[in-house]
Amino acid sequence: MGVIHKIGRRKCAVARVYVTEGTGNITVNKKDFATYFPTATLQYKVMQPLSMTENASNFDVKVNVYGGGTTGQAEAVRMAIARAMCEVEAENRSILKPEGLLTRDPRMVERKKFGQKKARKRFQFSKR
């Protein structure tokens, strides 16, 4: 099979995933994924495409991820792994596509506007 290289993005996070045949080890930035993503929710997001395609113990995954926060990074890793699972077997696409794991989420942080406190919040108006 060799090495499958895929990229996933979410907000400002970019994840590069290298999938090889193995025993199910997931390494994120040279750390175990359970230490890199400490909460159960983030771990579930990372494992979602592998568990849905029933490949959790068939492949080793090596991930380089940077940018954004922890949730954005976890969702970027999820997207990259889902893309890799589609390349492993074409039937996996019909499993992952309805769940939205192959769709790039375009939502980004709205920029702060001049003369305002934040993107939408205004400075308080005081009438004295």
N, C-alpha and C positions, 0 to 999 in steps of 0.2 A: 504494500500500500504506500509506504513512504510517509512523508510529512505533509500535512495539509495546513496551509497558512491562510488565515482569514482575518479581516479587520471589522470591528464593530465600533459604532459611535453612539454617544448619547450626551446631550448638552455639550460640554467642553471636553468630555472624557473620550479617549481613544484607546482601544484595546486591540493588541495584536495577539492572535491565538495560534499556537502550533499544536496540532493534534497528531498523535502517533498511536499505533496499537500498543496496548499495555494492560495494566492492572487497575486503572482507575485513579491514579494519582493526579491531583490538580495543584499546580504550583503557580502562584501569582507573585511576580516581582521577586523571585527566589525565596519566597516564604510559602508555607502551607496555606491553602486558601482559607482554612478555618481560623487561622491567626490573623490573616490579612482582612477578612470580612468576619468580624467577631459575632455579629447578631445572627439569629436564626433566619430572619427575613432575607438578609443579603445572601446567606448561604443557599437558601431555597431558590432565589433568583438565579444564582450561578448554576445550580444543579438542574434547573427546570428543563432545558432542552435535552440533557443527557437522560434524565429519568423518564421523560415523555417518550423518547425513542428507545428506551430500555437498553441504553448503552453505557450506563454509569460505571460498570466494572470492565468494559472492553477497551477503553482508550485512556491514554495518558495525555493530559492537557498542560501545556506550558504557556503562561500568559505574561505579556508585558503590557502594563496599563499606566497611563499618566493623564493628568489634567482632571479638572472637575472635582466633585466630592465623592464620598464612598458610594452613595446610591447611584449616581451617574456612572461610576466605574463598574459597579456590579451589573447594571443594565447593559453597558457596552460589552462586557464580557459575555453576558447571556446572548446578545445578538451575534457576536462572532462565533460562539460555539454552535448556535443554531445554524448559521451559514455553513459551518464545517460539517455538521451532521447531514445537511442536504447534499453535500458533495460526496460524503461516504456512501449514501444510498438515496436514490431519487425518490423513493416512497416516503421518506421522512418529511419531505416538503408538504405533503397532504396532512401530516399530523401537526406540524409546527405553524403552518400558515394561518389556520383558523384562530389560533391562540394569539396571533399578532407578534410572534417572536422574530419574524423576518422583516418587519416593517420598521424603518428608521423613524424614531419619534422626533418630529421637527421642532418641538417646543423648546425655546431658549428663554433665558432671562431677559425681560424687557428692560431697555436702557433707561437710566435716570434722565429726566428732562430738566432743562435749565429753568430756574425759578421755582422748582418744586423740591420737596423734601426727599421723595423717592420717585419711582416710575409713575405712580398714579396719585400718591398722597401729596396734598398741598400743605403749605405752611398754614398754621392756624390764623384765622382772621379775627382780630380783636377790634371791637368797636368801642372807643372811649371818648 
